[in-house]
Amino acid sequence: MKKVLSYLFLFLYPIFVSGQGNDSDTLKLKADLSLTGFWQAGNVETVIFRAKSEVNYRPWKKWLYTTRNSYVYQEFGRVKADEDILSLNFLYFNPEKRIHPLVLGFVSTNFRREIDLRYLFGAGATVKVLNNKKNRLTFSITSEYEKTDFRRASFNRSEYNGNQIIDTFRGTIWVNGRYQLFENKVILSHESYYQPSLEQANNFRWQADIGMELPVWKFLNFKINYLQTFESIVIANQKREDQFLTFGFTLKSY
């Protein structure tokens, strides 16, 4: 529990230090935090907790740094089943333009999938398909180098057996959107990516993260979140797909 609280503080910190103002588009630093989960006690004890934050920072006029971080923890009968960290970091150049370049870095761990550390870095470009105060839709195409360090070397595909470290070059398609509906009474958001290997046809993954928010206060929304992930290369006897449905709140600094 102490570890969960320490991660929670790290997610909350950017919101506490971010600047305040009437027009969020002029802020140099913007942050939000979503806390969702599920708890059940009694004959069956279950804990599911997810924290997700996004911070946007403009170090210079033509640069935008965005970091999206998530933490997932699951426990069944007081036995830990998941503890996953995912950090997506993007640096955009001339983000006001419809098409602009970017560089990215990606770091993650996964307890159940027995991934000690995975990192990825690369570059690409983003296209704004829809961009106004109420609605946003963007597509990005990037190419990356990835390295994954597993705790074991026995996989669902035998050709990878014996190697605890798997590295490859990937190409990725990213889709991100956010829409304010019914006079801002409902906010829909989605963030997804598909990552095939450019070297191994059977090595690919994808993730879809979908949220619906109902504003409660200027800085607080009620949120329902659905997360689905898929990995084609996993430790032997593990399922390749995971799904999470959680409920909670989003805190905003703007």
N, C-alpha and C positions, 0 to 999 in steps of 0.2 A: 504493500500500500504506500509506503514512503516513496518508492520509486515512481509510482503513478502520480503522486502529488508533486514530485520534483519536475516531472515532464509537464504537468499542468501549469506550473509556474512559468516554465520556459515559453509555453504557448501564450500565456496571459501577458507576459512582460511587454511585448510590442504595443499592445492596446493601451496599457497604462502610460507609456512614454510618448505615444503619438500626439501630434499637434491637433488642436481643435480649431474649427472655423465653420462658417456658414455654408461655404461652397466646397464640397469634397473634391471637386476637380482641381482646385488650386492647392490642395495639401501636398506637401513634400513627402509625407509619410502617412499611409493609410493601412489599417489593419483590421482583421475580423477573426473571430474564434467561434467554432461550432463545437458544442459538447453534447454528444448523444450517447444513449446506452440503454441497457435493460438489466433489471435486478429481480431475482426471485429467491425467496427463502422458504424454509419449511422442509418438506420431504425431499425436495430437489433444490439444491443451492446453485444458482447461476448468476454470473456477473459478466456483462458485456459492456465495454466502455470504449468510446472513440472520441478523440480530440482531433480537430482539423483547423489549421490556421492559414491565413494568407496575408502576407505583408507586401505592399508596394512602396518602393522608395526611389526617389529621383535624386541621385547624387549630383547630376548635372542636367542642364536643360534638355539635351537630346538623348539622354540615357534613362532607362527605366529598369530597375532591378526588382524582380518578383520572386518570392519564395513561398512555396506551398508545402506545408508539413503536416503529416498525420501520424497519429499514434493509436494503435488498436490493442486492447487487452481483453482476453477472455479467460474465464475460470469456471470449471464445472465441478461441484463437489469439493471445492477448495483446492483443486488441482489445476495448475496453469495449463491452458490449451493453446493460447496465442499471446504473443507480445511482439508486435511488429512496428517498425519505424520506417517512414518513407519521407524523403525530402527531395522536392523538385525545385531547382533553382534556375532562373532564366535572366539573362541580361539582354535587353532589347536596345537597338540603335535606331534613332529616329522613329519612335513608336507612334508618332502622330500621323505618319504616312500610311497609306493603305497597304503597301507591301514594304516590309522592313526586315533586316537580318537579325539574327539572335545567336547567342551561344548558351549552352546549358550544361548543368551538372546534376547528377541524379545519384543519391545514396540511399540504401535501404538495408534492413535486416529483417529476418522472418524466423520466429521461434519454431513454429510447427513445420515449416518447410526445411528447417535445419540449414538456413543460410546465415552464416556468421557475418558476411559483409558482401554487398554488391555495390559497385560504383560504375558510373557511365558518364562520359562527357563527349560533347560534339557541338555541331553548329547547323544552322539552316535558315529558314525564312518563314515569316508569318503573313497571312493574308486576312484583312478585315473584310468580311462579307456583310456584316451588319454592325453599325456602331453609332448609337445615339444615347441619350441620357437614360432611356428606359430599357433598351435591348442591345445585346452584344452577341455576335457570333464570329469566331475566328477559326481558321484552319492553319496548321503549321506542318511543314515537312522538314525533317532533320535527319542527319546521319551521325552515328555515334560509335565509339569503342566501348565495350562493356566487359567487365571481369567479375565473376561470381565465385566466392569461396564457400563451399559447402562443408558441413561437419562430417559427412560420409561420402563414399565414392561408389555407391550402388544406386543405379537409376532405373526408371521405367523403360528407358531405351538402352539396350545393352552396349551399344557402340560408345557410350560415354563412361562406362564402368571403369574404375581404376583411376579416375581423375577427379580429385576433390575441387580443382579449380577449372572452370569452364570460361573461356573468353571468346569473344566474337565481335564482328562489326555488324551494326544494325542500321536499318532505315525505319523511321517512325513517322506515323501520321497522327497528329493531335487535333482534337476537336473540342472547343470550349464555348459555352454559351450561357447567357443569363438574361432572363426575360421578366419584366414586371407586368402582371396581368390584372384585369378587373380593378382599374384605378389604384394600382399598387397594393391591392389587398392580398395578392398571391405572387410569390417570386419563385420561378423555376430556374434551376441551374443544372448544368451537366459538364462533366470533364472526363474525357476518354482518350485512350490512345491504343494503337495497334503497333507492335514491334516485332517484325520478322527479322531473322538473321539474314545477312547478305551472303553468308557462306554455307549455312546448313539449313536445308529446306524444312527439317522437322523441328527446328528450334525457333519458337515464336511465343509471344504472350500478348494479352490485351487486358484492359481494365476499363470499367464503366462506373462512374460515380455520379449519381443523380440525387438532387435534393429539391425539396419543396419547403418554402418558408412562408409563415404567416406573421406579418408584423404585429408586435405587441406594444412596442414603444419605439421611439426614434432610434435607440441604440440596442434594441433587443427584439429578436424574432424567435418564434417557435419553429422548430425544424424537424422534418422527417427525411431520413437519409437512407439510400439504398446503394450498396457497393457490391460489385461483382468483379472477380478477378479470375484469370485463367493463365496457366503456365503449361507449356507442352513438355518441358523437361523437369521432372520432379524426382525426389528420392523414391526408391522402389516401394510399392504398396501404398503410396499416398494418392489421394484424389487430386486431379489437376485443377478443379474449379472450387472457388469459395464464394459465399454470398453472405451479406450482412444487412439487416434491416434494423435501424435504430431510431430513437426519438429523443429530442432534447431542445437545446436553444443555441442561437447564434448571437454573440456579442460583437458590436461594431464600435469603431472609434470615429465614425463620420455619419 
